[in-house]
């Protein structure tokens, strides 16, 4: 009977995602990943290299799925923030994985840096086009929008709090992002002053 390597790889990635989200890179154990995946430990090394390379693949896959599920829209940053909130609410392990990455590997990967640069360019164009308030640097705006979208997952409220409060939390995220990026009318000085 032939082995189905694609099914084995998928099981390994799913088990690794759970393991890394729970324990981070340093705390993750290849033995547990292999047991959970029902795979031979040696095959993990054959398919993915060492534990760090396996983490890189898990993170890359999670970021790609996130980018597909939540496309960046520089002209609708409040909607983007709400969509990120929804994406993280659907699977709170994602935020844990990202937090472990930030703790254990704070430097951005090449794909992360490229994605960030594309978002900054699109945001700068949206500011020049009058869709986003140009009062703040695009990097500051993007950082604040991302922080707003993730805030409920990084505070004592944790994992966007109870189900009955999620709608209110999401509305607060979208409202705060709207206020941040709203184009303000220029202030004209009072000629009588």
C-alpha positions as CSV (number, residue, x, y, z in Angstrom):
1,X,0.0,0.0,0.0
2,X,1.5,3.4,-1.1
3,X,1.9,6.1,1.5
4,X,0.0,9.3,1.0
5,X,2.7,11.9,1.7
6,X,0.4,14.9,1.2
7,X,-2.0,13.6,3.8
8,X,1.0,12.9,6.2
9,X,2.4,16.4,5.6
10,X,-1.0,17.9,6.3
11,X,-1.4,16.0,9.5
12,X,2.2,17.0,10.6
13,X,1.5,20.7,9.8
14,X,-1.8,20.6,11.7
15,X,-0.2,18.9,14.8
16,X,2.8,21.3,14.6
17,X,0.4,24.3,14.5
18,X,-1.3,23.1,17.7
19,X,2.1,22.4,19.3
20,X,3.7,25.7,18.4
21,X,0.6,27.7,19.4
22,X,0.6,26.0,22.8
23,X,4.3,25.9,23.6
24,X,6.2,28.2,21.2
25,X,9.3,27.2,19.3
26,X,11.5,26.4,22.4
27,X,8.8,24.5,24.2
28,X,7.5,22.5,21.3
29,X,8.5,18.8,21.0
30,X,8.9,16.9,17.8
31,X,7.9,13.7,19.6
32,X,4.5,15.2,20.5
33,X,4.0,16.5,17.0
34,X,4.8,13.0,15.5
35,X,2.5,11.3,18.0
36,X,-0.4,13.7,17.4
37,X,0.1,13.5,13.6
38,X,0.4,9.7,13.7
39,X,3.6,10.1,11.8
40,X,7.1,8.8,12.0
41,X,9.4,11.4,13.8
42,X,12.0,10.9,11.1
43,X,9.5,11.9,8.4
44,X,9.1,15.3,10.0
45,X,12.8,15.9,9.5
46,X,12.7,14.6,6.0
47,X,9.8,16.8,5.0
48,X,10.5,19.9,7.0
49,X,14.1,19.9,8.3
50,X,14.6,20.9,11.9
51,X,12.1,22.2,14.4
52,X,12.8,25.8,13.5
53,X,12.1,25.1,9.8
54,X,8.9,23.3,10.7
55,X,7.8,26.4,12.7
56,X,8.7,28.6,9.7
57,X,6.5,26.5,7.4
58,X,3.6,26.6,9.9
59,X,3.9,30.3,10.3
60,X,4.2,30.8,6.5
61,X,1.0,28.7,5.9
62,X,-0.9,30.6,8.6
63,X,0.1,34.0,7.2
64,X,-0.8,32.9,3.7
65,X,-4.2,31.7,4.8
66,X,-4.7,34.9,6.7
67,X,-3.8,37.0,3.7
68,X,-6.3,35.0,1.6
69,X,-9.0,35.3,4.2
70,X,-8.4,38.9,5.1
71,X,-7.1,40.8,2.0
72,X,-5.6,44.2,2.8
73,X,-7.7,47.2,1.7
74,X,-6.0,50.5,2.3
75,X,-9.1,52.4,1.4
76,X,-11.2,50.5,4.0
77,X,-9.0,50.1,7.0
78,X,-11.9,49.9,9.5
79,X,-13.3,46.9,7.5
80,X,-9.8,45.4,7.4
81,X,-9.5,45.7,11.2
82,X,-12.9,44.1,11.6
83,X,-12.0,41.3,9.3
84,X,-8.8,40.6,11.2
85,X,-10.8,40.6,14.4
86,X,-13.1,38.0,12.9
87,X,-10.3,35.9,11.6
88,X,-8.6,35.8,15.0
89,X,-11.9,35.1,16.8
90,X,-12.5,32.1,14.5
91,X,-9.2,30.6,15.6
92,X,-7.6,32.2,18.7
93,X,-4.5,29.9,18.3
94,X,-3.4,32.2,15.5
95,X,-2.8,35.0,17.9
96,X,-0.9,32.7,20.2
97,X,1.3,31.6,17.3
98,X,2.0,35.2,16.3
99,X,2.8,36.1,19.9
100,X,5.3,33.2,20.2
101,X,6.9,34.3,16.9
102,X,7.3,37.9,18.2
103,X,8.8,36.6,21.5
104,X,11.1,34.1,20.1
105,X,11.9,35.6,16.7
106,X,11.2,39.3,16.8
107,X,12.9,40.0,13.4
108,X,10.4,39.9,10.4
109,X,10.8,37.1,7.9
110,X,11.4,38.1,4.3
111,X,7.7,37.4,3.3
112,X,6.5,39.4,6.4
113,X,8.7,42.4,5.4
114,X,7.5,42.2,1.8
115,X,3.9,42.1,2.8
116,X,4.4,45.0,5.2
117,X,6.1,47.1,2.5
118,X,3.3,46.4,0.0
119,X,0.7,47.5,2.7
120,X,2.7,50.7,3.5
121,X,2.8,51.6,-0.2
122,X,-0.9,51.0,-0.7
123,X,-1.6,53.0,2.5
124,X,0.5,55.9,1.3
125,X,-1.4,55.9,-2.0
126,X,-4.7,55.8,-0.1
127,X,-3.5,58.8,1.9
128,X,-2.5,60.7,-1.3
129,X,-5.8,59.8,-2.9
130,X,-7.7,61.3,0.0
131,X,-9.1,58.0,1.4
132,X,-7.1,58.0,4.6
133,X,-6.1,61.0,6.8
134,X,-2.5,61.9,5.9
135,X,-1.8,63.3,9.3
136,X,0.2,60.3,10.4
137,X,2.9,58.3,8.8
138,X,1.6,55.2,7.0
139,X,3.7,52.9,9.3
140,X,2.0,54.5,12.3
141,X,-1.4,54.1,10.9
142,X,-0.9,50.5,9.9
143,X,0.6,49.6,13.3
144,X,-2.3,51.2,15.1
145,X,-4.9,49.5,12.9
146,X,-3.3,46.1,13.5
147,X,-3.0,46.8,17.2
148,X,-6.7,47.7,17.4
149,X,-7.7,44.5,15.6
150,X,-5.6,42.4,17.9
151,X,-6.2,44.2,21.2
152,X,-8.9,42.0,22.6
153,X,-6.6,39.0,22.2
154,X,-3.6,40.5,24.0
155,X,-5.3,41.9,27.1
156,X,-7.0,40.5,30.3
157,X,-10.2,40.2,28.3
158,X,-8.5,37.5,26.3
159,X,-9.6,35.8,23.1
160,X,-12.1,38.5,22.4
161,X,-13.9,37.8,25.7
162,X,-17.3,36.1,26.0
163,X,-19.4,35.4,22.9
164,X,-22.0,37.9,24.0
165,X,-19.4,40.7,24.0
166,X,-17.7,39.9,20.7
167,X,-20.0,41.9,18.6
168,X,-19.5,45.0,20.8
169,X,-15.7,44.5,20.8
170,X,-15.7,44.2,17.1
171,X,-17.8,47.3,16.7
172,X,-15.4,49.2,19.0
173,X,-12.4,48.0,16.9
174,X,-14.1,49.2,13.6
175,X,-15.2,52.5,15.2
176,X,-11.7,53.2,16.6
177,X,-10.1,52.4,13.2
178,X,-12.7,54.6,11.5
179,X,-11.9,57.6,13.7
180,X,-8.1,57.0,13.2
181,X,-8.2,57.1,9.5
182,X,-11.1,59.5,8.8
183,X,-10.1,62.4,6.6
184,X,-10.5,65.6,8.6
185,X,-11.7,68.8,7.0
186,X,-9.1,71.4,7.1
187,X,-9.5,73.9,9.8
188,X,-9.9,77.5,8.5
189,X,-8.9,80.2,10.9
190,X,-11.6,82.5,12.1
191,X,-10.9,85.9,10.4
192,X,-12.3,87.7,13.4
193,X,-9.6,86.3,15.7
